[in-house]
Amino acid sequence: MIQTETGADIFRLTPVEAYGDDLFERAQDELNNGIRPELTELPEQEVIDQYDTILLGFPIWWYDLPPCMDIHGGL
């Protein structure tokens, strides 16, 4: 939806270990224990530096962002 509205470039951030049938249990374990899954296919810093604004779109997990999107240390 963000890309449709803005015409922005898209970079998909996905966890190294894909979510499977245990989605609910895994998501709750990550949330409850502060686990942040490793991401794959991250853009290089040179690519990120080309942008003035970066918008992150993600599903809401129990009224919060998914643990894998908790990037307080920066990309």
N, C-alpha and C positions, 0 to 999 in steps of 0.2 A: 504494500500500500504506500509506503514511504517513497519507493522508487517511482511508482506511478504518478504520485503528486508532485515530485520534485525533479524527476529525470536524472536522479543521482546515480553514480556508479554503485555496484553492489559487490560486497565481499562477504561470503558466507563463512561464519565462524562455527565450527562443529567440534564436539569433543572427540579425542582420539578413540576412546571406547564408545561406540554408538549405544544409544539407549535401546533396549529391547523390550521383551515381554515383562520384565521386572521394573518397568518405568516408575510406577508409584513408589515401590519400596526403595529403589535407588534414589529417586528424587528426594524422598523424605529423609533418607540417611544423609545425603549431601547437605541438605538444609539444616538438619538438626546437629550435624557434627562439623559444620564449617568446611566441608570438603569442596575444593574447587577443581573440577576435572581439567586435565591438560587439554588445550585446544590444538587443532591441527590447521594447516593452511592459513596461517597468519600472514597478512601482508608485510612486506619488508618495511623497515623504518623509513627508507627513502620514499616509498609509495605513500605512506601515512603523512609524511612531511609536506606532500604536495597539496594537502587539503587545509582550508581554513576552518571548516566545520565538519564534524563527523557525527552522524546520527546513528544510534544503535536501536534497532528494533528487535524485540524478543517477546516470547510469551511470558505471562505473569505466573509465577509459582507461589501459591499461598500468599498472595498480596505482596510479593517481592520479586526481584529479578532472579533468573536462574543462577545458581552458584557459579557456573562456568562463565557467566558474564560479569562477575564481580572483578573488575579490572582496576581497582584503586591504585595499583602500582603503575598503571598506564600500559598501553599496548607496546 
